[in-house]
Amino acid sequence: MPSRIIRKKDSDMSLFSRLFAGKQQPEKKQKEVYKGFEIQPNPAKRGGTWQTQGIITKQIDGENKQHEFIRADTHATKEEAQAHSLRKAKQIIDELGEDIFNQA
């Protein structure tokens, strides 16, 4: 009896992965609430690095207030920039509180 080579077929998931390779899932952004403020890190790609930036929001007297911040700090990875953006936002909140919304 001749020997046969049995090839294993790719799984459905592998086939699905190949069909959609290169299509990325929408990224879930890391939000955090700190002292009643919502912090949304939003690092930006600048050349080969990631720049610290984000958005701080808070509802005051029924109105949503928003403050965007950008810092010169850069990081090798997006994750590092997100973590630093959270730390920087907390520092801004600690120093200025709701006054961040009164700046021009």
Buried (B, 14 or more C-beta within 10 A) or exposed (E): EEEEEEEEEEEEEEEEEEEEEEEEEEEEEBEEEEEEBBBBBBBBEEEEBBBBBBBBBBEEEEEEBEBEBBBEBBBEEBEBBBBBBBBBBBEBBEEBEEEBBEEE
